[in-house]
């Protein structure tokens, strides 16, 4: 699928920002829109407050994705996530960037070249929502994360990429952020002689 971006398309970050590994870590201080158990339980008596506070409140899947991935994806040149339901009942987060800019900055990525200079490339994350929410897939222009890892020559990351769908959602998103950083850092290095 090809999307077209207008003239206000964002430029990719500077070389300095891409080379600073601290910028590739998920933003643990990002705004959290999930309920605060402390506020919700502050009026309860002691034991009831402890019992309810120990339970995890239902998480807003979209907010979890944005908190874990927006900073990383923006740091490598993508727009923040656009969230929406998937036809299969999943929650999808789509990160978009200009195709030409992506290929110029990360030549090691297996991304098709589109003839329209305004075309964009998408990184899509799909989450199976519900009580036991799990990461279902992460793809760049149709290439799943495992293929991306292999395409950039980082076979050492394959076990971690393959295990994401077996993890708790917050852990999977945290590990995904690290893997995305590794894949894109390796793809950027491909343009250096």
C-alpha positions in Angstrom: 0.0 0.0 0.0 1.4 3.4 -0.9 0.4 6.6 0.9 1.3 10.0 -0.3 2.6 12.7 2.0 2.2 16.4 1.4 4.8 19.1 1.1 5.1 19.4 4.9 6.7 16.0 5.2 9.2 15.7 8.0 12.9 15.5 7.4 14.8 12.6 9.0 16.8 13.5 12.2 20.3 14.6 12.1 23.2 12.2 12.0 24.0 13.1 15.7 20.5 12.0 16.8 20.6 8.8 14.9 24.0 7.8 16.3 23.1 8.5 20.0 21.8 5.1 21.3 20.0 6.8 24.1 17.5 8.1 21.6 16.7 4.6 20.5 15.3 3.6 23.9 11.6 3.7 24.6 10.4 6.8 26.5 9.4 5.5 29.9 8.5 9.1 30.9 5.9 9.6 28.1 2.4 10.6 29.1 0.5 7.6 30.4 -3.2 7.6 29.7 -3.9 4.4 31.6 -5.8 4.7 34.9 -3.8 5.4 38.0 -4.5 2.8 40.6 -3.2 5.0 43.4 -5.7 7.8 42.6 -8.5 5.3 42.0 -7.9 3.5 45.3 -6.8 6.3 47.6 -10.2 6.5 49.3 -10.4 2.7 50.1 -9.5 1.2 53.4 -5.9 -0.2 53.7 -6.3 -3.9 52.8 -8.8 -3.2 50.0 -6.5 -0.6 48.5 -3.6 -3.0 48.6 -5.5 -5.8 46.9 -6.9 -3.5 44.2 -3.6 -1.7 43.7 -1.8 -5.0 43.1 -4.1 -5.8 40.1 -3.1 -4.3 36.8 -5.8 -2.0 35.5 -7.1 -2.7 32.0 -4.5 -1.1 29.6 -5.3 1.1 26.6 -3.4 -0.8 24.0 -3.0 2.2 21.8 -1.5 4.2 24.6 0.9 1.4 25.4 2.1 1.2 21.8 2.5 5.0 21.6 4.4 5.2 24.9 6.8 2.4 23.9 7.4 3.2 20.3 6.6 6.8 19.3 9.9 8.3 20.6 12.0 5.5 18.9 10.1 5.8 15.6 10.2 9.6 15.6 13.9 9.4 16.3 14.5 7.5 13.2 12.3 9.7 11.0 8.7 8.4 11.3 5.6 10.3 12.2 3.9 9.3 15.5 1.6 6.4 15.4 -1.8 6.6 13.8 -4.0 4.1 15.6 -7.1 2.3 14.4 -8.9 -1.0 14.3 -7.7 -3.7 11.9 -10.3 -5.7 9.8 -9.2 -8.8 11.7 -10.2 -7.2 15.1 -6.6 -6.2 15.9 -5.4 -2.7 17.0 -3.0 -1.3 14.4 -0.4 1.4 14.9 0.9 2.8 11.6 4.1 4.9 11.6 4.7 6.7 8.3 7.7 8.4 6.7 8.7 9.6 3.3 9.9 6.7 1.1 12.8 8.6 -0.5 14.1 10.0 2.8 13.9 6.5 4.4 15.9 4.9 1.6 18.5 7.7 1.7 19.0 7.4 5.4 18.7 3.6 5.7 19.9 2.1 2.5 20.2 -1.4 4.0 16.5 -1.8 4.4 14.5 -4.0 2.0 12.1 -1.3 1.1 10.7 -0.8 -2.5 11.4 2.4 -4.3 8.2 4.2 -5.3 8.2 6.4 -8.4 6.2 9.2 -6.7 8.5 11.4 -4.7 5.7 12.0 -2.2 5.1 8.4 -1.4 5.5 7.1 2.1 6.6 3.9 3.7 4.8 2.4 6.7 6.0 0.5 9.7 2.9 -1.3 11.1 2.5 -2.8 14.5 -0.6 -5.0 15.1 -1.8 -6.0 18.6 -4.3 -8.6 19.5 -6.5 -6.6 21.9 -8.4 -8.1 24.8 -7.7 -9.5 28.2 -4.5 -11.2 27.1 -3.2 -8.6 24.6 -0.2 -9.7 22.6 2.0 -8.3 19.8 0.8 -10.0 16.6 3.1 -8.5 14.1 5.6 -5.7 13.3 6.2 -5.0 9.6 8.0 -2.4 7.4 6.3 -2.2 4.0 5.1 -5.9 4.3 8.4 -7.3 5.5 8.0 -8.8 9.0 10.5 -8.1 11.7 12.3 -11.5 11.3 12.9 -10.8 7.6 14.1 -7.2 8.4 16.6 -8.6 11.0 18.0 -11.1 8.4 18.0 -8.5 5.6 20.2 -6.2 7.5 22.6 -9.0 8.5 21.6 -9.2 12.2 20.8 -12.9 12.4 21.9 -12.6 16.1 18.6 -10.7 16.8 16.4 -13.4 15.2 15.6 -15.3 18.5 14.5 -12.1 20.2 12.4 -11.0 17.2 10.8 -14.4 17.0 9.9 -14.4 20.7 8.0 -11.2 20.8 4.5 -12.7 20.2 5.0 -15.0 23.2 5.7 -12.2 25.7 3.5 -10.0 27.8 2.5 -6.9 25.7 4.5 -4.3 27.6 7.6 -6.4 27.6 7.2 -7.2 23.9 6.8 -3.5 23.0 9.9 -2.6 25.1 11.9 -5.3 23.3 10.5 -4.3 19.9 11.7 -0.7 20.5 15.2 -2.0 21.1 15.1 -4.3 18.0 13.8 -1.5 15.8 16.7 0.6 17.0 19.2 -2.1 16.2 17.7 -2.9 12.8 17.7 0.8 11.7 21.2 1.5 13.1 22.5 -1.4 11.1 20.6 -0.3 8.0 22.0 3.3 8.4 25.6 1.9 8.6 25.1 0.3 5.1 25.6 3.7 3.5 29.0 4.2 5.1 31.9 2.9 2.9 
